[in-house]
């Protein structure tokens, strides 16, 4: 195995622009579409593609009505995303250092999950790294978070430990089991029900989680298991802020992960409706890449564990 980049012939001539053009071609699936996105001519894009295939000494695409990556193309795509992600992160860390910060960590979370652990964990992290810049992103779907972790746009993802997490290739660690709570405004007529039923809940207008999310799926399944048609979504959103504001506008009902709902209920921003059986969401955990050890990330992981223990 070559011990230095110098010993890999194509690596000495490969440019970042090759990888940029290649990844745009992967997504666009045609030279014409890629040329438009890159603001280049089609011959120029074709030249860059021919150049990188000559360097790699392997075809990267099967030509047809649409470009389809070859086995070599899939390998290069996976590593190109990481390499360009590392370049972006290096640039951003250098900018952070020039501003007096100690670099950047990025946390990604689905809008449902262990997000309630983030504030305390970040505070613990800052106790040891007071100049660290932390960015927190909320994605509507777990798939998006995983893609961003794979591209090095995130350092840590909080999400469901389902089959996608287990097969992602990232390190996974369980944090907490999670359930889903049905929520209403504090003055909602349903709040006065002593024994609320799924049938009665279905009669109110619903603010539903986005289609394709786990929360939406388990809510739909709960209605089906109760033998009740799933109520139509009058509003569809993943925003907790919008849900809280909409609940105040009428007799809407919605669903949030229980950990978040309990926090909002504590501040009298909403009420929780207890229906039987409860809606289980599944285990929530952390996912991260172990290929690039970082003491700041290790401290964040430890802080999340500490925060989890306190939250019990």
Secondary structure by P-SEA (a helix, b strand, c coil): cccccccccccccccaaaaaaaaaaaaaccaaaaaaaacccaaaaaaaaaaaaaaacccccccccbbbbcaaaaaaaaaaaaaaaaaaaaaaaaaaaaacccbbbbbbbcccccccaaaaaaaaaaaccccbbbbbbbbccaaaaaaaaaacccccccccccccccccccbbbbcbbbbbbbbbcccccccccccccaaaaaaccccccccccaaaaaaaaaaaaacccccccccccccaaaaaaaaaaccccccccaaaaaaaaaaccbbbbbccccccccccbbbbbcccccaaaaaaaaaaaaaaaaac
